[in-house]
Amino acid sequence: MTTGRADATATLLGDGRVLLAGGDNPSGLASAELYDPTSRSWSATGSMAAVHLRGVAALLQDGRVLVAGYAQAGDVYSPATGTWVPTGPMVDQYLLDSAAALLPNGRVLYAGGRYVCYYPPYCNDEDYASAELYTP
């Protein structure tokens, strides 16, 4: 890898490369990189608009990748251009450990997660039982 990271997303792209995005080192990362199994090499690619610490990723039907979690909005990666575009605002922002699934209609279900309180006693850790849909 070009950057050491923990809790990143890993997505197998249609051309066989793997997109590794976000994560922690030791603070959140907005950077991303590609692994090419043919050449067994890593290369940097565009950076996301937001840090997605312990986020989730979903491969969209058109080959782009949605990464969401721990930010006000998601980011969509285009393998064709190596660039990211932010999505509109998310309903539940700054959640960690959520789940994402591509639905048969092409939309992405983003659900659950955990809000982690960094400033006790002003807040508490909370598990969320919410969901929202992303439409490409």
C-alpha positions in Angstrom: 0.0 0.0 0.0 1.1 3.6 -0.5 -0.5 4.6 2.9 -0.9 2.4 6.0 -4.5 2.3 7.1 -6.9 0.5 9.3 -10.7 0.2 8.9 -10.7 1.1 5.2 -13.2 0.0 2.6 -12.1 -2.5 -0.1 -14.1 -2.9 -3.3 -13.4 -5.2 -6.2 -13.9 -3.2 -9.4 -15.2 -4.6 -12.7 -11.7 -4.6 -14.2 -10.2 -6.7 -11.4 -8.5 -4.0 -9.5 -9.3 -3.3 -5.8 -10.2 0.2 -4.5 -9.1 0.8 -1.0 -10.6 4.0 0.5 -10.7 5.9 3.7 -9.8 4.4 7.0 -7.7 5.4 10.0 -3.9 6.3 10.4 -4.3 7.3 13.3 -6.8 9.9 12.4 -9.3 9.6 9.5 -8.2 9.4 5.9 -9.9 10.8 2.8 -7.2 9.3 0.5 -7.7 6.2 -1.7 -5.6 3.8 -3.6 -5.8 1.0 -6.2 -4.4 -2.5 -6.1 -3.7 -4.1 -9.4 -3.4 -7.9 -9.0 -1.9 -8.4 -12.4 1.1 -6.2 -11.6 0.9 -6.8 -7.9 1.3 -3.1 -7.3 -0.4 -0.2 -5.5 -1.0 3.3 -6.8 -2.6 6.4 -5.3 -5.9 7.6 -6.9 -8.1 10.7 -6.2 -9.0 11.6 -2.7 -12.6 11.8 -1.3 -14.1 15.1 -0.3 -14.6 13.8 3.2 -13.0 11.4 5.7 -14.8 8.1 5.9 -13.5 6.5 9.0 -14.9 2.9 9.4 -17.2 3.6 6.5 -18.9 1.2 4.0 -18.7 0.9 0.3 -21.1 -0.4 -2.4 -20.3 -1.2 -6.1 -23.0 0.5 -8.2 -24.5 -1.1 -11.3 -22.6 1.3 -13.6 -19.2 0.4 -12.0 -18.8 3.4 -9.8 -18.3 3.0 -6.0 -20.3 4.7 -3.2 -18.4 5.2 0.1 -20.4 6.5 3.0 -20.1 6.8 6.8 -18.7 9.2 9.3 -19.4 12.3 7.1 -22.1 14.7 6.2 -22.3 13.1 2.7 -21.1 10.1 0.8 -18.5 10.1 -2.0 -18.8 8.3 -5.4 -15.7 7.1 -7.2 -15.4 6.8 -10.9 -12.8 4.1 -12.0 -12.8 5.6 -15.5 -11.5 9.0 -14.3 -10.0 8.2 -10.9 -12.1 11.0 -9.3 -14.6 11.4 -6.5 -17.9 13.3 -6.4 -19.7 14.0 -3.1 -23.3 13.0 -2.8 -26.1 15.1 -1.3 -26.3 15.3 2.5 -27.1 12.1 4.5 -29.9 11.9 7.0 -27.8 10.3 9.8 -24.4 11.8 9.7 -21.2 10.8 11.5 -22.2 7.1 12.1 -19.5 4.4 12.3 -19.9 0.7 11.5 -23.0 1.0 9.3 -23.9 -1.4 6.5 -24.5 -0.9 2.8 -26.1 -3.1 0.2 -26.8 -2.7 -3.5 -30.5 -3.4 -4.2 -31.8 -5.0 -7.4 -33.2 -1.6 -8.5 -29.8 0.0 -8.4 -30.3 1.9 -5.2 -28.1 1.4 -2.1 -29.5 0.7 1.3 -27.4 2.4 4.0 -28.5 1.2 7.5 -27.7 1.0 11.2 -24.4 2.2 12.7 -23.1 3.6 15.9 -22.6 7.2 17.0 -19.5 7.4 19.1 -19.4 10.1 21.7 -16.0 11.8 22.0 -17.0 14.4 24.6 -18.6 12.7 27.6 -20.5 13.7 29.7 -22.1 15.9 27.0 -23.3 12.9 25.0 -23.5 9.1 25.0 -22.5 6.3 22.6 -25.7 5.2 20.7 -26.6 2.4 18.3 -28.9 3.6 15.5 -31.8 1.7 14.1 -32.2 3.9 11.0 -31.9 3.5 7.3 -31.8 5.6 4.1 -31.5 5.0 0.4 -29.0 6.4 -2.1 -30.2 6.7 -5.6 -27.4 7.1 -8.2 
